[in-house]
Amino acid sequence: MLDKLTCLSRSAWYWLTLILLAAGMEAIALYYQYVLDYGPCVLCIHIRIWIFGLLLVAIPGLFGRKHSGLSKLTHLLTLVTGIGLLERSWQTLAVERGWVIDSCSMDSGLPDWFALDSWLPAVFEPWEPCGYTPELLFRITMAEGLVAFSVALCIASLLFSALQFRRH
């Protein structure tokens, strides 16, 4: 079983799936923003950044999957990305449900050297204060879906990272 999971963690299909999921999630976010007129909040922008980070990690993961060092690094970076995405998604869900009172501002909170909101405002500029996310399918909100995706990503990347360091 572990050998099959190790094989999956090194397959092109795994990394292609992550690339397609990340690109698809970014496209869905932009569809909701520009077609359905659901403006993103600051937390939503942070989530977009983490998802974009996942995309940027998965690309070298695809091409470096056969190189032990790069494979270990990209799996660990996928785990870090998953943890960051889970934290921001959980915070978004907590604000949506009223579990925390968040003083969410319209400031992205990004440093000057990483001013994505200035460089690419069509994608990374917050439009609205935090508070709710739209429903996707089956009465699942975007925040709930993101938490579920983040948990699955963290579990898979933790397992796959551990398998990269396993002795054969």
The 8 nearest C-alpha neighbors of each residue, nearest first, counted from 0:
[[1, 3, 2, 4, 5, 6, 7, 162],
 [2, 0, 4, 3, 5, 162, 6, 7],
 [1, 3, 5, 0, 4, 6, 7, 162],
 [4, 2, 6, 0, 1, 5, 7, 8],
 [5, 3, 7, 1, 6, 2, 8, 0],
 [6, 4, 2, 8, 7, 3, 162, 1],
 [5, 7, 3, 9, 4, 8, 2, 10],
 [8, 6, 4, 10, 9, 5, 3, 13],
 [9, 7, 5, 6, 10, 159, 4, 13],
 [10, 8, 6, 7, 64, 5, 11, 65],
 [11, 9, 7, 12, 13, 8, 6, 14],
 [10, 12, 14, 13, 61, 15, 9, 64],
 [13, 11, 15, 10, 14, 16, 7, 61],
 [14, 12, 16, 11, 15, 10, 8, 17],
 [13, 15, 17, 61, 16, 11, 12, 57],
 [16, 14, 18, 12, 17, 13, 11, 19],
 [15, 17, 19, 13, 14, 18, 12, 20],
 [16, 18, 14, 20, 15, 19, 21, 57],
 [17, 19, 15, 21, 54, 16, 20, 57],
 [18, 20, 16, 22, 17, 21, 23, 15],
 [21, 19, 23, 17, 18, 22, 24, 16],
 [20, 22, 24, 18, 23, 19, 54, 50],
 [23, 21, 19, 25, 24, 20, 18, 26],
 [24, 22, 26, 20, 21, 25, 19, 27],
 [25, 23, 27, 21, 26, 22, 20, 28],
 [24, 26, 28, 22, 23, 27, 21, 29],
 [27, 25, 23, 29, 24, 28, 30, 22],
 [28, 26, 30, 24, 29, 25, 23, 31],
 [27, 29, 25, 31, 26, 30, 32, 24],
 [28, 30, 32, 26, 31, 27, 33, 25],
 [31, 29, 27, 34, 32, 28, 33, 26],
 [32, 30, 35, 28, 29, 37, 34, 33],
 [33, 31, 37, 29, 36, 38, 30, 35],
 [32, 34, 36, 30, 31, 29, 35, 37],
 [35, 33, 30, 36, 31, 32, 29, 37],
 [34, 36, 31, 37, 33, 32, 30, 38],
 [37, 35, 32, 33, 34, 38, 31, 30],
 [38, 36, 32, 31, 35, 39, 33, 133],
 [37, 39, 32, 126, 127, 36, 40, 125],
 [40, 38, 125, 126, 43, 127, 44, 37],
 [39, 41, 127, 125, 43, 129, 128, 42],
 [42, 40, 44, 125, 43, 107, 45, 105],
 [41, 43, 45, 44, 40, 91, 46, 87],
 [44, 42, 46, 40, 41, 45, 39, 47],
 [43, 45, 47, 41, 46, 42, 123, 48],
 [44, 46, 42, 48, 47, 43, 41, 49],
 [47, 45, 43, 49, 44, 48, 84, 87],
 [48, 46, 44, 50, 45, 49, 51, 43],
 [47, 49, 51, 45, 46, 50, 52, 44],
 [50, 48, 52, 46, 51, 47, 84, 80],
 [51, 49, 53, 47, 52, 48, 21, 46],
 [50, 52, 48, 54, 53, 49, 47, 55],
 [53, 51, 49, 55, 50, 54, 48, 56],
 [54, 52, 50, 56, 51, 55, 57, 80],
 [53, 55, 51, 57, 52, 18, 56, 21],
 [54, 56, 52, 53, 57, 58, 51, 59],
 [57, 55, 53, 54, 58, 59, 73, 52],
 [58, 56, 60, 54, 14, 55, 59, 18],
 [57, 59, 61, 60, 56, 55, 54, 62],
 [60, 58, 62, 61, 63, 57, 56, 73],
 [61, 59, 57, 63, 58, 73, 64, 62],
 [62, 60, 14, 58, 59, 64, 63, 11],
 [61, 63, 59, 60, 64, 58, 65, 11],
 [64, 62, 60, 66, 65, 59, 69, 61],
 [63, 65, 70, 9, 60, 61, 66, 62],
 [64, 66, 63, 67, 70, 9, 62, 69],
 [67, 65, 63, 69, 64, 68, 70, 71],
 [66, 68, 70, 69, 71, 65, 64, 163],
 [69, 67, 71, 70, 66, 72, 63, 73],
 [70, 68, 72, 71, 66, 67, 63, 73],
 [69, 71, 64, 67, 73, 68, 72, 66],
 [72, 70, 68, 74, 69, 73, 163, 67],
 [71, 73, 69, 75, 70, 74, 76, 68],
 [72, 74, 76, 70, 60, 75, 71, 77],
 [73, 75, 77, 160, 71, 76, 72, 70],
 [74, 76, 78, 72, 77, 73, 160, 71],
 [77, 75, 79, 73, 78, 74, 80, 72],
 [78, 76, 74, 80, 75, 79, 73, 81],
 [77, 79, 81, 75, 156, 76, 80, 153],
 [80, 78, 76, 82, 81, 77, 83, 75],
 [81, 79, 77, 83, 78, 82, 84, 76],
 [80, 82, 78, 84, 153, 79, 83, 149],
 [81, 83, 85, 79, 84, 80, 78, 86],
 [84, 82, 80, 86, 85, 81, 79, 87],
 [83, 85, 81, 87, 82, 86, 49, 88],
 [86, 84, 149, 82, 88, 83, 87, 89],
 [85, 87, 89, 83, 84, 88, 90, 82],
 [86, 88, 90, 84, 89, 85, 46, 91],
 [89, 87, 91, 85, 146, 90, 86, 145],
 [88, 90, 92, 86, 91, 87, 85, 146],
 [89, 91, 93, 87, 88, 92, 86, 94],
 [92, 90, 88, 94, 89, 93, 142, 95],
 [91, 93, 95, 89, 142, 94, 90, 96],
 [94, 92, 98, 90, 96, 91, 95, 99],
 [95, 93, 97, 91, 92, 96, 99, 130],
 [94, 96, 131, 92, 130, 93, 97, 91],
 [95, 97, 93, 94, 98, 92, 99, 131],
 [98, 96, 94, 99, 95, 93, 100, 130],
 [99, 97, 93, 96, 94, 100, 95, 92],
 [100, 98, 97, 94, 93, 101, 96, 90],
 [99, 101, 94, 97, 102, 98, 93, 103],
 [102, 100, 103, 99, 94, 129, 130, 97],
 [101, 103, 104, 100, 129, 128, 99, 94],
 [102, 104, 101, 129, 128, 105, 41, 42],
 [105, 103, 106, 102, 128, 41, 107, 129],
 [104, 106, 125, 107, 128, 41, 103, 127],
 [107, 105, 104, 108, 41, 125, 109, 103],
 [108, 106, 109, 41, 105, 125, 116, 124],
 [107, 109, 106, 110, 41, 105, 104, 114],
 [108, 110, 107, 114, 113, 111, 115, 116],
 [109, 111, 113, 112, 114, 108, 107, 115],
 [112, 110, 114, 113, 109, 115, 117, 108],
 [111, 113, 110, 114, 109, 115, 118, 117],
 [114, 112, 110, 111, 115, 109, 116, 118],
 [113, 115, 111, 116, 117, 109, 112, 110],
 [116, 114, 118, 117, 119, 113, 123, 120],
 [115, 117, 124, 123, 120, 114, 119, 118],
 [118, 116, 115, 114, 120, 119, 124, 123],
 [117, 119, 115, 116, 120, 114, 123, 113],
 [118, 120, 115, 121, 116, 117, 122, 123],
 [121, 119, 124, 116, 123, 122, 117, 118],
 [122, 120, 119, 123, 124, 116, 29, 118],
 [121, 123, 120, 119, 124, 29, 116, 44],
 [124, 122, 116, 120, 44, 115, 119, 121],
 [123, 125, 120, 116, 122, 126, 121, 44],
 [126, 124, 40, 39, 41, 127, 105, 44],
 [125, 127, 38, 39, 40, 124, 128, 105],
 [126, 128, 40, 38, 39, 125, 129, 105],
 [129, 127, 40, 103, 105, 104, 130, 41],
 [130, 128, 40, 103, 131, 127, 41, 42],
 [129, 131, 95, 94, 128, 132, 91, 40],
 [132, 130, 95, 129, 133, 94, 91, 96],
 [131, 133, 141, 140, 142, 134, 95, 130],
 [134, 132, 140, 141, 135, 131, 37, 142],
 [135, 133, 140, 139, 138, 141, 136, 132],
 [134, 136, 140, 139, 141, 133, 138, 137],
 [137, 135, 138, 139, 134, 140, 141, 144],
 [136, 138, 139, 135, 134, 140, 144, 141],
 [139, 137, 136, 134, 140, 135, 133, 141],
 [140, 138, 137, 134, 135, 136, 143, 144],
 [141, 139, 134, 143, 142, 133, 135, 132],
 [140, 142, 144, 143, 132, 133, 134, 135],
 [143, 141, 145, 92, 140, 144, 88, 91],
 [144, 142, 146, 140, 145, 141, 139, 147],
 [145, 143, 141, 147, 142, 146, 148, 140],
 [144, 146, 148, 142, 147, 143, 88, 149],
 [145, 147, 149, 143, 88, 148, 144, 85],
 [148, 146, 144, 150, 145, 149, 151, 143],
 [147, 149, 145, 151, 146, 150, 152, 144],
 [150, 148, 85, 152, 146, 151, 147, 81],
 [149, 151, 153, 147, 152, 148, 146, 154],
 [150, 152, 148, 154, 149, 153, 155, 147],
 [153, 151, 149, 155, 150, 154, 81, 156],
 [154, 152, 81, 150, 156, 151, 155, 78],
 [153, 155, 151, 157, 152, 156, 158, 150],
 [156, 154, 152, 158, 157, 153, 159, 151],
 [155, 157, 159, 78, 153, 158, 154, 160],
 [158, 156, 160, 154, 155, 159, 153, 78],
 [157, 159, 161, 155, 156, 160, 154, 162],
 [158, 160, 156, 162, 161, 157, 8, 155],
 [161, 159, 157, 74, 163, 162, 158, 156],
 [162, 160, 158, 159, 163, 164, 157, 165],
 [161, 163, 159, 165, 164, 160, 5, 158],
 [162, 164, 160, 161, 165, 71, 159, 5],
 [165, 163, 162, 161, 166, 160, 71, 159],
 [166, 164, 162, 163, 167, 161, 160, 5],
 [167, 165, 164, 163, 162, 161, 2, 5],
 [166, 165, 2, 164, 162, 163, 5, 1]]
